[in-house]
Amino acid sequence: MGQVAQQHDRLKERLARIGSVFAVMSGKGGVGKSTVTACLADGLTRLGVRTGVLDADLNGPCMARMMGVKDHKPSPQNGAMIAARNAYGVPVMSMDMFLPEDETPLVWEASSQQGAYTWRSMVEMSALRELLSDTDWGDLDVLLIDLPPGAERLQNLADLLPDLTGAIVVSTASQTAMTVVSRSILMALNVADVKIAGVVENMSTMICSECGCNEQMFIGAETVEELAERHGVPYLGAIPFNITLADYLETGRSYIEEHAGHPAAHAILNVAQRVHFSLKSQSK
């Protein structure tokens, strides 16, 4: 109990230096949530917002690679782990920075298989609390927490962080994805009691590399914007699919800065501006 209390005190101390904490969630895997997290970090930084990124997907971590700090190892200093900073200064903490090899699996060992799911969930939350409380983020305007897929993940985070500012929901226009995302929004609003800052539509269109024209990736009965409107939450905008974006993000350099005239860079910045507006509204 003493160790948990100490972690709680350290966590409170860390969060006191962070203006807002947003969970980036989906409920559905494969919608590009981690890519959107990296894009938001880039866009918010371009707007002068001091932004940090925490990878809360402990079993499938990828944000260190997505942010270009995979080869950085967290360094202990004054009793804390110093978050690695990427090429444009965003502090990042991710479990994959601790793994010896890229393909090393992370195994949570239980004493028996009976009740192992509940046990692993508790251990994961304990590990996440430790990452949050033991990391020196410095002074930040916003911390983006990239959640793993699953509607229940937000509830777990809200239990850990009662003062969680809100959630940014990511979806594609795939009807399958939107059904699961809709369920996640209802879970956030009605069960976890977490405010939805807005919905980001990812892979909305595909930009032709030859002519630059936009083609719809998904066509269905309802759009992501209509989904957001139906649930009474803001629609933050759409980011088009770009074949080079994910590979470029891994360099840790700013896609927006180096591709300023590209439609994808413009779209990312537009979404970041809406998130920034939400941040300013929260501070009033």
N, C-alpha and C positions, 0 to 999 in steps of 0.2 A: 504493500500500500504506500510505503514511503517513497519508493521509486516512481510510482504512478503520480503521486502528488508533486514530486520534483519535476517530472515531465510536464505536468499541467502548468506549473509555474513558469517553466521555460517557454512553453508554447504561448502562454499569455504575454510573456515578455517579447517574443518574436513578433507576434501579431500586432503589438502596440506600435510597431514601426512600419506597418503595412496599412495603407489607406482602405483598400477594398479587397475582398477575396471572392473570386468567381469560379464556380465549377463549370467546366466545359463538358457537356454530357450528350448522350444520344439515346441510349437504351438499345440501339441497333448497331452491331458491328459492320464495318465495311463502308461507312458513309464518309470517311475521311476526317473524323473528329480531330485526330492528332495533327493532321495537316492544317486544319483550320486553327487549332491552338497556336501552331508555329506561325501561321500567317497573321493572326491577331497580335502576337508578340512583336512581329516585325512592324505591322501597321501602327500599333499604339506607340511603339518607340519612336517611329517617324514623327508622331504628333507630340513628342516631348513627354510622354507618359512613362514614368519609371516602372518597368514591367518585369516580373519574374515568372518562371514556369516550374511547376512541380508535376512530375509524372506520378499519378496515383495508380497507374496500372502496374502493380507489383509483379504480376505473373507474365505479362507480355509487354515489358517496358520498351519504349522506342524513342522517347523525347530527346534523350542525349544525342542520338543519331540524327533525329529530325532538326535539332538545333545546332548541329555541327560541333558538339563537344564530346563525342563518343570516346575519344582517346584521352580525355581529361580525367584525372582521378581526384576525388574530393580530398582536400587537405585539411587536417585538424589544426585549429588555431584558437588558443584561449578557451579551450573546452567546447568548441563548436566546429562543425564541418563548414568550410567555406564553399559556397555554391560556385560551380564553374561558370565563367562568363563567355558567351560566344563572341563572334567577331564584331557585333554591334552593341555589345555590353549587357545583354540580358542574362541574369543569373539563372542557372538551370540545375535542378536536382532530380536524378532519376536512378532507379535501382540498377539499370544496365551499366552504369558507371562503376558498379562494384563487382560485376561479374567478370571472371577471368577470361572467358571467351564469348564471342558473339552468340554462339548457339548453346551456351550453358543453360540448362533448364533450372528454374527456381522451384525447389520442392519444399513444401511445408509438411514436415513429418509429424504425424499424430501418433499417440501411443497405441491406438487401435482404429480400425476403420469405422467402428460404431461411434457415431457423433463426430466423425472427422470433418464433415462440412462445416458444422458450427464452430468447431475448434479452429479450423483454418481461417474462417471469417474473423474470429477474434484475434488471431495472430496477425492477420493482414492489417487490421485496424491498429493494432499495437505498433506494427512496423511503420505504418503511415504516420501515426502520432510521433514516433521517434524521428522520422525524416523531417517532419514539420518543426518539431521542437529543437532538434539538434543542428539544424541548418541556419547559418548566419546569412540571412537574405539582404542585410543592410536596410536602408530606407527605400521603400517601394510605394508607388501610388496604387498598384494593383498586382495581385498574385493570381495567375491563371492555374487552376488545378485540372489537369487532364485526367478525367475519370475513365475507367474501363467500361466496356459495354455492360448493360444490365440496369433495369429500372431501380433496383434496390440499392445501387451504389450511392446514389445521392442521399438516401436516408441515412446510410452509414456515415457519410461525411458530415451531414447535418448534426448527427449525434455527437461527432467529434468536435465540430466547430459550430456551436449554437449561434454565433454571430455571423455566419456565412452571409455575404452580401446578396448573392443570388446565383442563378444558373444561366448559362448560355447554351441553348439547345441546337444541335447540328442535325440536319436531315438532308437527304436527297429527295427528289420528286418521285422516286419509286414508291408505288402504292404500298408495297410490303413494308418498306422502311417507315413510311409515314404512319402506318397503323401502329407500329411499335413505338415510334416517337410520340404519337398522340397519347398512348398509354403512359409514357414516361412523364409527359407534361402534367397529366392528371395526377400522377403519383407525386410529383414535385409540389403541386399546388394544394392538393387535398390531404395528402398523407405526411409528407416531409415538411409541409408549410414553408417552402422556400420560394422566394420571388423569382419569376422568370424574367431575366433582363431582355430576352428576345430569342428569336429563332434565326439561325444562319442557314441558308440553302447552299449546299456544296454540290459541285459538279452539275451546275444548272444547265450549262451549255458546253459544247466542245468547240474550241476555236480551231478552225482549219489552218494548218501550218502553211498551206499553199496560198490561199486567197484571203485568210483572216476573217472569213464569215463565221457566224455563230449557228450551230445546229443544236436543237433540243436533244438532251440526253434521255429524258423520260417524258412520256406523254400519258396523262391519266385523267381521271374524273375530277380530281382536286389538285390544286397547286399548293406548294409549301406556304405561299403567302396567304392563301385561303385557309389553310390549316391553322396558321398563327391567328388569323382574324377570328376563326371559329372559337378558339380558346381564349380570346381576349388578351393576347400577348403580342408585343411588338415584333414586326418582321424586320430584321436587321439588314437584309439584302442577300445577294447571291454572288457566289464565287464560281467562275467557269472552270471547267476541267482544262488543265494545261499539262501536256505530256512531260514538260521539262521542270515543272514547279517543284515536285517532291524531291527530285534529284538535286535541284539547285539549293533547296532548303538545307540539305545535309552538309553543305559547305559552311553553313553558319553565317553567310553573308546576306545582306538585305536584298531580297528580290525586288522590293518596291523601289529602292534607291537605284539599283542597277538596270531595272527594266521599267523606268518611269513612264514610258509611253505605251506600254503594253496594256491591253484591256484587262488582263488578270490582275496586274498591279493596281490599276485604277479601281477595280472592283474590291480588292482587299482593303485598300485605303478607305473606300466608302463605308465598308462594314465597320472598320476600326473607328471611323469618325462617329458612327452611331453608338458604338460601345462607349466611346469617350464621352459622348453626350449623356449617356446613362450614368457614367461615373460622376460627372459634374452634378447631375440631378440628385444623386445619392448624397452628395456632400452638402447640399443646401439645407 
